[in-house]
Amino acid sequence: MIAAMKKTSLPCLAVVLCLVVSAHAGNACDGLMPVRGFCIAAPHPADLNKFIVFIDRELAPRHVNTLVLRVDYNYQYQSHPELAGRDALSRDDVKKLVAACRKDGIRIIPHINLLGHQSFHATLGSLLRQYPEFDETPWVKMPKEYNPAKADGLYCKSYCPLHPKVHDVIFPVIDELCDVFEADAFHAGMDEVFYLGEDKCPRCAGRDKAELFAEEVRRIHDHLQQHGRSLWIWGDRLLDGKTTGVGIWEGSYNNTYRAIDMIPKDITICDWHYNEPVPTAAYFAIKGFNVVTCPWKSAPCAVAQADDMAKWRATATPPMKDHFQGMMQTVWSGANTFLENDYVGKGSPTNCWNCFTGLFDEMSKLEKSATPIKP
């Protein structure tokens, strides 16, 4: 199936895309791919102006319309100032970003890693550093130097979703971040959750991991909905790793995948595959979710994924079509590291900037080959 779905020739796409009618009368780009996204860590104050120039010079001309900013604790929170990192963005800094994106017609969706990714390698994140009682696995100690073979299998810690006070901390932070970014959606991460429902946890022991994951997704979703906001999450924990054959990062091997039938359908799923164009976006769409496909470093993979997304949007039944929402390039480094390395051509040619340009060049070709039918 994967081999069959990898790539569709442009001539064939030109035929099927003649059926596509722009969903937004003023922008044919939005008709082909409603989400034309870019995901990156929020810049630190010293890099803010350089990042805004990048938005104006590179994102806006390519009609990027969605910017997922991985802010996490790179903001001077007033609700919980103890969580703010050093050299974090101020309110005025954020407002400069908001104004720049509004000028270029770009929707900002702020991101905080929730549930999983509360540590990385030998570094504990702000939430568990300030509130160690929230740790799902306090008996797993952080290594002085990260070595996956000698770290109790540790990849990244989780907070316990059943701790009675954890949401008293994270919900005010979410609200504050969404308010300052004037956001109508929030990205909660929720990827690569390896510690959940642990036998030693006094609250989670014996609980079904899929139910625990789904309950946390619903809590966050319902809280956002009260404020008129929607939820985005990464999709890997909702994929059965064994059935799909993807690795432990791209799919679940601890049964959380069954949560896909326990969570609200108005959540947007960011479906990431970085080496092969695994066609799991179709699975999420069939399950009733809006889905955005997310590449990283491989331009050939991203091109094949864009071709698939365009084909699905052109050939799907009316109830299914709008679930295929488009593409989002991901960058997994700091904003300054990206601007100083990948963006200026340092290092390997297999990088996220070359993937981005390859992806958006392909989408431009697809747009030019599409001939909307006049009403």
Buried (B, 14 or more C-beta within 10 A) or exposed (E): EEEEBBBBEBEEBBEBBBBBEBBEEEBBBBBBBBBBBBBBBBBBBEBBEEBBEBBBEBBBEBBBBBBBBBBBBBBBBEBBEEBBBEEBBBEEBBBBBBEBBEEBEBBBBBBBBBBBBBBEBEEBBBBBBBBEEBBBBBEBEBBEEBEEEEBEEBBBBBBBBBBEEBBEBBBBBBBBBBEBBBBBBBBBBBBBBBBBBBEEBEBBEEBBBBBBBBBBBBBBBEBBEEBEBBBBBBBBBBBBBEEBEBEEEBBBEBBBBBBBEBBBEEBBBBBBBBBBBBBBBBBBBEBBBBBBBBBBBBBBBBBBBBBBBBBBBBBBEEEBBEBBBBBBBBBBBBBBBBBBBBBEEEEEEEBBBBBBBBBBBBBBBBBEBBEBEEE
